[in-house]
Amino acid sequence: MTGHEVVIAGGGPTGLMLAGELALAKVDVAIVERRASQDLAGSRAGGLHSRTIEVLDQRGIADRFLSQGQVAQVAGFAWIPLDISDFPTRHNYGLALRQNHIERILAGWVGELTVPIYRGREVTGFAQDDTGVHVELSEGPSLRAEYLIGCDGGRSLIRKAAGIEFPGWEPTISHLIAEVEVAGEPEWGVRRDALGIHGLSRMEDGRTVRVMVTEPHLGRTGEPTLRDLSEALIGVYGTDYGIHSPTWISRFTDMARQAASYRKGRVLLAGDAAHVHYPTGGQGLNIGVQDAVNLGWKLAQVVKKTSPESLLDTYHAERHPVAARVLRDTMAQVALLRTDDRTNALREIVSDLLGMDEPRERFAAMMSGLDIHYDLGEGHPLLGRRVPDLDLVTATGPLRVFALLHDARPVLLNLGEPGAFDITLWADRVRMIDAEYAGVWELPVFGAVPAPNAVLIRPDGYVAWVGDGTDLGLPDALTTWFGPPAAA
Ligand SMILES: Cc1cc2nc3c(=O)[nH]c(=O)nc-3n(C[C@H](O)[C@H](O)[C@H](O)COP(=O)(O)OP(=O)(O)OC[C@H]3O[C@@H](n4cnc5c(N)ncnc54)[C@H](O)[C@@H]3O)c2cc1C
């Protein structure tokens, strides 16, 4: 039996991001992935939102994605576009980039961090005890780990085997999605009718056609076939355009479910394993990657025994509400996308509202992930919010705040009197930087906030403490987030 500190089931976007985070923290982590290679059949996610690009920038890898995709205003609510070009972020846009490319780039990064991936194998079961988890694989010897993380997608075996409830809402609509070739010239673009929304578009190779069609009935199970697709197309367009040679046919619905608990003992869930919803708004992959960035450093500290196990409970406390809000928003979007006259009238009114500045800012910040606020108590508006990527001046030259987070370690950024803080007892874990910043501190939606004297920044880029000229509360914040002080 091979041992690792952490085993991740599933090497999709969430599992890959989590593996990278753990590897940066020098945790012995391995991924078990059912697919034999990173190749992904079909299209799925179409891009990244602003906050996810920021999170990748915090690790110094955003350029790898930006250079492969198309920067664009991608945020929207029920297909009503939301422009974020006036937002105070370096990445005041989204990125159009298909999931297969996102996964390829993440896998390249994880490869550089030398994370082993057991490919072509499935986790088939596990048993946890007081010291770890015994992980059964479909092939080869089983694995032993201190923690097992289920990043194994919406049908998560890990979630089911852990007995974690997955409550939510049954589907009200069902779509077939496929990549095929056609004999005839189809009607390109989106069609809306009484049944719902359908669309055909040509793919980059100029030959393959991406099809999405709403099904007339709910509740079909099993893998969809070319015949199912043909029937659905004939039902809508009166012809199937001679579809043939499918490379991918899949079904998705607006089922919305969320794991009741993100943790059961030594087993945790992240990404689609923890939450599923309709793809409109394009948030699933994005919040999965951000789950991973919230969990990674916490799990690393628990594995390295610098923090107590209870730190892991803050993962559920912080991330469960984020996905719950996404489920609510996608359900509202599904309702607004219905195609009857009354819903069309309602969508026009919502569109008018979202054209006004304040609603636009609020919804755009929500859809792009820039307004996330973890409840870290009362205090300065920065507390629990993302630190802005400011241009600092240090004794050794200019420095961006996000550059301080590349190695996924916490930072105490001191903008007051140099050397004003003594964090010797945490110096093995927390880096202190003296810097100057004379500009404005501005948050999306919030606007300008009072300039702090110092900020304690967690490895995920969220502010854990804000200083007003004293170190009041700093030792508590250091202990809460980065473990008790070292023995003097
Ligand atoms: C049509 C469509 C469009 C979408 N568009 C967007 C979008 O624009 N933006 C967005 O953010 N999201 C979008 N999504 C959602 C996005 O695709 C998912 O949220 C994302 O893939 C979740 O990533 P994940 O790593 O959590 O899970 P997955 O991508 O499902 O990865 C799970 C991995 O685990 C592996 N696996 C499963 N079981 C096991 C096992 N037992 N053992 C080992 N390996 C296992 C699988 O092979 C897979 O590689 C879309 C989804 C669909 C269907």
The ligand as an SDF file (V2000), in Angstrom:
LIG
                    3D

 53 58  0  0  0  0  0  0  0  0999 V2000
  -22.7890   22.4480  -20.6400 C   0  0  0  0  0  0  0  0  0  0  0  0
  -21.9920   22.9430  -19.4970 C   0  0  0  0  0  0  0  0  0  0  0  0
  -21.4580   24.2280  -19.5550 C   0  0  0  0  0  0  0  0  0  0  0  0
  -20.7330   24.7240  -18.4720 C   0  0  0  0  0  0  0  0  0  0  0  0
  -20.2270   25.9850  -18.5490 N   0  0  0  0  0  0  0  0  0  0  0  0
  -19.5520   26.4900  -17.5050 C   0  0  0  0  0  0  0  0  0  0  0  0
  -18.9470   27.7770  -17.5780 C   0  0  0  0  0  0  0  0  0  0  0  0
  -19.0440   28.4690  -18.5780 O   0  0  0  0  0  0  0  0  0  0  0  0
  -18.2550   28.2270  -16.5040 N   0  0  0  0  0  0  0  0  0  0  0  0
  -18.0970   27.4730  -15.3670 C   0  0  0  0  0  0  0  0  0  0  0  0
  -17.4670   27.9520  -14.4120 O   0  0  0  0  0  0  0  0  0  0  0  0
  -18.6070   26.2360  -15.2900 N   0  0  0  0  0  0  0  0  0  0  0  0
  -19.3200   25.7230  -16.3160 C   0  0  0  0  0  0  0  0  0  0  0  0
  -19.8080   24.4590  -16.2620 N   0  0  0  0  0  0  0  0  0  0  0  0
  -19.5820   23.6690  -15.0490 C   0  0  0  0  0  0  0  0  0  0  0  0
  -18.1870   23.0350  -15.0340 C   0  0  0  0  0  0  0  0  0  0  0  0
  -18.0000   22.2350  -16.1650 O   0  0  0  0  0  0  0  0  0  0  0  0
  -18.0330   22.2280  -13.7520 C   0  0  0  0  0  0  0  0  0  0  0  0
  -18.4800   23.0040  -12.6590 O   0  0  0  0  0  0  0  0  0  0  0  0
  -16.5790   21.8160  -13.5170 C   0  0  0  0  0  0  0  0  0  0  0  0
  -16.1610   20.8690  -14.4630 O   0  0  0  0  0  0  0  0  0  0  0  0
  -16.4190   21.2170  -12.1140 C   0  0  0  0  0  0  0  0  0  0  0  0
  -15.1000   20.8190  -11.9410 O   0  0  0  0  0  0  0  0  0  0  0  0
  -14.7500   19.6580  -10.9090 P   0  0  0  0  0  0  0  0  0  0  0  0
  -13.2810   19.4470  -11.0100 O   0  0  0  0  0  0  0  0  0  0  0  0
  -15.3440   19.9690   -9.5950 O   0  0  0  0  0  0  0  0  0  0  0  0
  -15.5480   18.3890  -11.4450 O   0  0  0  0  0  0  0  0  0  0  0  0
  -15.3680   17.6240  -12.8490 P   0  0  0  0  0  0  0  0  0  0  0  0
  -14.9510   18.5630  -13.9080 O   0  0  0  0  0  0  0  0  0  0  0  0
  -16.6090   16.8400  -13.0430 O   0  0  0  0  0  0  0  0  0  0  0  0
  -14.1500   16.6580  -12.5920 O   0  0  0  0  0  0  0  0  0  0  0  0
  -14.2810   15.4900  -11.8310 C   0  0  0  0  0  0  0  0  0  0  0  0
  -13.1430   14.5700  -12.2030 C   0  0  0  0  0  0  0  0  0  0  0  0
  -13.1860   13.4360  -11.3710 O   0  0  0  0  0  0  0  0  0  0  0  0
  -12.9910   12.2610  -12.1600 C   0  0  0  0  0  0  0  0  0  0  0  0
  -13.6660   11.1920  -11.4100 N   0  0  0  0  0  0  0  0  0  0  0  0
  -14.9760   11.0320  -11.1730 C   0  0  0  0  0  0  0  0  0  0  0  0
  -15.2040    9.9770  -10.3630 N   0  0  0  0  0  0  0  0  0  0  0  0
  -13.9710    9.4650  -10.0560 C   0  0  0  0  0  0  0  0  0  0  0  0
  -13.5400    8.3810   -9.2420 C   0  0  0  0  0  0  0  0  0  0  0  0
  -14.4190    7.6120   -8.5560 N   0  0  0  0  0  0  0  0  0  0  0  0
  -12.2170    8.1260   -9.1410 N   0  0  0  0  0  0  0  0  0  0  0  0
  -11.3000    8.9170   -9.8310 C   0  0  0  0  0  0  0  0  0  0  0  0
  -11.6800    9.9530  -10.6290 N   0  0  0  0  0  0  0  0  0  0  0  0
  -12.9960   10.2310  -10.7200 C   0  0  0  0  0  0  0  0  0  0  0  0
  -13.6170   12.5960  -13.4970 C   0  0  0  0  0  0  0  0  0  0  0  0
  -13.0820   11.8030  -14.5350 O   0  0  0  0  0  0  0  0  0  0  0  0
  -13.2470   14.0710  -13.6320 C   0  0  0  0  0  0  0  0  0  0  0  0
  -12.0120   14.2470  -14.2730 O   0  0  0  0  0  0  0  0  0  0  0  0
  -20.5250   23.9170  -17.3260 C   0  0  0  0  0  0  0  0  0  0  0  0
  -21.0350   22.6240  -17.2910 C   0  0  0  0  0  0  0  0  0  0  0  0
  -21.7690   22.1430  -18.3560 C   0  0  0  0  0  0  0  0  0  0  0  0
  -22.3190   20.7400  -18.3060 C   0  0  0  0  0  0  0  0  0  0  0  0
  1  2  1  0
  2  3  1  0
  2 52  2  0
  3  4  2  0
  4  5  1  0
  4 50  1  0
  5  6  2  0
  6  7  1  0
  6 13  1  0
  7  8  2  0
  7  9  1  0
  9 10  1  0
 10 11  2  0
 10 12  1  0
 12 13  2  0
 13 14  1  0
 14 15  1  0
 14 50  1  0
 15 16  1  0
 16 17  1  0
 16 18  1  0
 18 19  1  0
 18 20  1  0
 20 21  1  0
 20 22  1  0
 22 23  1  0
 23 24  1  0
 24 25  2  0
 24 26  1  0
 24 27  1  0
 27 28  1  0
 28 29  2  0
 28 30  1  0
 28 31  1  0
 31 32  1  0
 32 33  1  0
 33 34  1  0
 33 48  1  0
 34 35  1  0
 35 36  1  0
 35 46  1  0
 36 37  1  0
 36 45  1  0
 37 38  2  0
 38 39  1  0
 39 40  1  0
 39 45  2  0
 40 41  1  0
 40 42  2  0
 42 43  1  0
 43 44  2  0
 44 45  1  0
 46 47  1  0
 46 48  1  0
 48 49  1  0
 50 51  2  0
 51 52  1  0
 52 53  1  0
M  END
$$$$
